[in-house]
């Protein structure tokens, strides 16, 4: 009996040791896998987005992991250069253009490619109507299937459903503004079409990528009543996206005459409201531009010999919360010896400099960099975008895929 009992105890002890070693090996294997995964994620996170797109084909694990990793990878900021009558887009890498100027000055000879010409996938002229998270909204106004979402980096696109025109759209002349952006609350991409009719009424149409459908938005006061404002002009057809809201500068007319106001549409709660521009804005001027400053602030700018810029503080919508940002002095041309009056801001650089475009009726003539610290200018020559019209917004590359949504195609 005692021998049998000892053997049983030895067997039990041996089984426990085997189980313990097995658990230890399993825990060690899991720990190694976690460490290896963290190392691989760190390495992949240091690569350019174009390389990540190519490496998705390596294995299933990388295919599923790279979209997650790419969300923390900041793509280069670029400017979309387009003309509504063209079948192509010019994607201008202004950061590389500025670096190329420094390289030439320092004789390093490392000039990068600055301009990429990308043909639109439909054989028709198209215009960029919005940008968000690397996705572009293309408006093919002359085609029946008018709106297309497109990621030019990974060559994916989705044609949006047709929207039958309402009776009002058929019977009245109207002015249209378009906005596109990502709603972080619902994790949905939305397109907004704001229509202002000649009888001073408003109509707002909203598209949801999740539901793949359009709907008419029920408006509240003052937008639900006619004869409130007569819209005269908007200097930007495309809405400026900042922190989940879209903004348009609008010239309105009432009993007090013409004046600027800013129309705001919040993507989460889908509410419209009017905002006042900065105090120093001249309402007699035709143009008020809106831009994005530091990625999360709304910037208003106006050219009156000098280029004046103001910034709206985050989460504030009152007139008193506009703060003067900078005033760019006029530049005297070395060729004509005259003050250049056709310069307009195109984008803010990551280091705080401002990219200025010298534009003419025929398109862009050239670009300058303005450094607000020492108030100096730097001329950027032979960029390859001369003669093109430009969109005043920056585009940041991403590998955001449209594949989770029905009807996505690759090109």
Secondary structure, DSSP 8 states (H G I E B T S, - for coil): -HHHHHHHHHHHHHHHHHHHHHHHHHHHHHHHHHHHHHHHHHHHHTS-HHHHHHHTTS-HHHHHHHHHHHTTS---EEEEE--TT-SEEEEE-HHHHHHHHHHHHHT-------EEEEE-SSSS--EEEEEETTEEEEE-TTSSS-EEEEETTTTEEEE-------HHHHHS-EEEEEEEEEETTTTEEEEEEEEEETTS-EEEEEEETTTTEEEE----TTTTSSSS-EEEEES-SB-EEETTEEEEEEEEEETTEEEEEEEEEETTTTEEEEE---TT--TTSS--EEEEETTTEEEEEEESSSEEEEEE-TT--SGGGEEEEEEE---B-TTT-SB---EEEEEE-TTS-EEEEEEETTEEEEEEEEETTTTEEEEE---S-TT----SSEEE------TTSTTEEE-
